[in-house]
Amino acid sequence: RKQAVEYSTSSSDDEFESKPSVTHKAKRTLRRRRKLEKETKQLIKQEELKRLHKAQAVQRQLEELEERQRALEIFGVQLERELRGESDSGTKDETQMLHEWFELVLEKNKLMRYESELLIIAQELELEDHQSRLEQKLREKMAIDGKSK
């Protein structure tokens, strides 16, 4: 009898000790999960900030590019008038004006290519942002308990 009592006491102690360890493990797992979620959110925010800064830089470069193109357009109109003889600028040689005209066209083409590259980068940033939002939605849906799915 004494052995049976001791045996039952020790087995109940084992059960008592195993339950807290299970809840302790669950708590630890929950803490790890929350920590991972927090770190993931921080990484997402950092990525969004990087994309935002890059988008702002691209936007600023596009604005500067547009100003430069307007200035070239104004200069091109003046140069065309001089080439046609509509302006009173007789001091410049025609070959010099043609040379300036071709340089102007080359510069304008270079700016247009650069503008295309910037627009591609801007579109890429938009797609990355869209992908990030979709991944966030997926994470939220995956976090829902199995019963409510």
C-alpha positions as CSV (number, residue, x, y, z in Angstrom):
1,R,0.0,0.0,0.0
2,K,2.7,2.4,1.0
3,Q,4.5,1.8,-2.3
4,A,1.3,2.3,-4.2
5,V,0.7,5.6,-2.5
6,E,4.2,6.7,-3.2
7,Y,3.9,5.6,-6.8
8,S,0.6,7.5,-7.2
9,T,2.1,10.6,-5.6
10,S,5.2,10.5,-7.8
11,S,3.1,10.0,-10.9
12,S,0.8,12.9,-10.0
13,D,4.0,15.0,-9.4
14,D,5.2,14.1,-12.9
15,E,1.9,15.1,-14.4
16,F,2.0,18.3,-12.5
17,E,5.5,19.0,-13.6
18,S,4.8,18.1,-17.2
19,K,1.8,20.4,-17.6
20,P,3.7,23.6,-16.6
21,S,6.5,22.6,-18.9
22,V,4.0,22.3,-21.7
23,T,2.5,25.7,-21.0
24,H,6.0,27.1,-20.5
25,K,7.0,25.7,-23.9
26,A,3.8,27.2,-25.4
27,K,4.5,30.6,-23.8
28,R,8.1,30.4,-25.1
29,T,6.9,29.5,-28.6
30,L,4.4,32.3,-28.4
31,R,7.1,34.8,-27.4
32,R,9.3,33.6,-30.2
33,R,6.5,34.0,-32.7
34,R,5.7,37.5,-31.5
35,K,9.4,38.4,-31.6
36,L,9.6,37.1,-35.2
37,E,6.5,39.0,-36.2
38,K,7.9,42.2,-34.6
39,E,11.2,41.7,-36.4
40,T,9.3,41.0,-39.7
41,K,7.3,44.2,-39.3
42,Q,10.4,46.2,-38.7
43,L,12.1,44.7,-41.8
44,I,9.0,45.5,-43.8
45,K,9.0,49.1,-42.5
46,Q,12.7,49.5,-43.4
47,E,12.1,48.1,-46.9
48,E,9.2,50.5,-47.3
49,L,11.3,53.5,-46.2
50,K,14.1,52.5,-48.6
51,R,11.6,52.3,-51.4
52,L,10.1,55.6,-50.4
53,H,13.5,57.3,-50.3
54,K,14.4,55.8,-53.7
55,A,11.0,56.9,-55.1
56,Q,11.5,60.5,-53.8
57,A,15.0,60.6,-55.4
58,V,13.6,59.3,-58.7
59,Q,10.8,61.9,-58.6
60,R,13.3,64.7,-57.8
61,Q,15.5,63.5,-60.7
62,L,12.5,63.5,-63.1
63,E,11.6,67.1,-62.1
64,E,15.2,68.2,-62.7
65,L,15.2,66.4,-66.0
66,E,12.0,68.1,-67.0
67,E,13.5,71.5,-66.2
68,R,16.6,70.7,-68.2
69,Q,14.5,69.6,-71.2
70,R,12.5,72.8,-71.1
71,A,15.7,74.9,-71.1
72,L,17.0,72.9,-74.0
73,E,13.7,73.3,-75.8
74,I,13.8,77.1,-75.4
75,F,17.5,77.2,-76.5
76,G,16.5,75.0,-79.5
77,V,13.7,77.3,-80.6
78,Q,16.1,80.3,-80.5
79,L,18.8,78.4,-82.4
80,E,16.2,77.4,-85.1
81,R,15.2,81.0,-85.6
82,E,18.8,81.9,-86.0
83,L,19.4,79.2,-88.5
84,R,16.3,80.3,-90.5
85,G,17.5,83.9,-90.4
86,E,14.5,85.1,-88.4
87,S,16.6,86.6,-85.7
88,D,19.0,89.5,-85.7
89,S,22.0,87.4,-84.7
90,G,24.4,87.7,-87.6
91,T,27.4,87.2,-85.5
92,K,27.4,83.4,-85.4
93,D,28.6,81.3,-88.3
94,E,26.1,78.9,-89.8
95,T,28.4,75.9,-89.3
96,Q,28.8,76.8,-85.6
97,M,25.0,77.0,-85.3
98,L,24.6,73.7,-86.9
99,H,27.1,72.2,-84.6
100,E,25.3,73.6,-81.6
101,W,22.0,72.3,-83.1
102,F,23.4,68.7,-83.3
103,E,24.8,68.9,-79.8
104,L,21.4,70.0,-78.6
105,V,19.7,67.1,-80.3
106,L,22.2,64.7,-78.9
107,E,21.7,66.1,-75.4
108,K,17.9,65.9,-75.8
109,N,18.1,62.3,-76.8
110,K,20.4,61.5,-73.9
111,L,17.9,63.1,-71.5
112,M,15.0,61.2,-73.1
113,R,16.9,57.9,-72.5
114,Y,17.6,58.9,-68.9
115,E,13.9,59.8,-68.4
116,S,12.9,56.3,-69.7
117,E,15.3,54.7,-67.3
118,L,13.9,56.7,-64.4
119,L,10.3,55.8,-65.4
120,I,11.3,52.1,-65.4
121,I,12.8,52.4,-61.9
122,A,9.6,54.2,-60.7
123,Q,7.5,51.4,-62.1
124,E,9.7,48.8,-60.5
125,L,9.3,50.6,-57.2
126,E,5.5,50.6,-57.6
127,L,5.6,46.8,-58.3
128,E,7.8,46.1,-55.3
129,D,5.4,48.1,-53.1
130,H,2.4,46.2,-54.5
131,Q,4.2,42.9,-53.9
132,S,5.0,43.9,-50.3
133,R,1.3,44.8,-49.7
134,L,0.2,41.4,-51.2
135,E,2.7,39.5,-49.0
136,Q,1.5,41.4,-45.9
137,K,-2.1,40.4,-46.8
138,L,-1.0,36.8,-47.2
139,R,0.7,36.8,-43.9
140,E,-2.4,38.2,-42.2
141,K,-4.5,35.5,-43.8
142,M,-2.1,32.7,-42.9
143,A,-2.1,34.0,-39.2
144,I,-5.8,33.3,-38.9
145,D,-6.6,30.2,-36.9
146,G,-7.6,27.1,-38.7
147,K,-11.1,27.1,-37.3
148,S,-12.0,30.5,-38.6
149,K,-10.5,29.9,-42.0
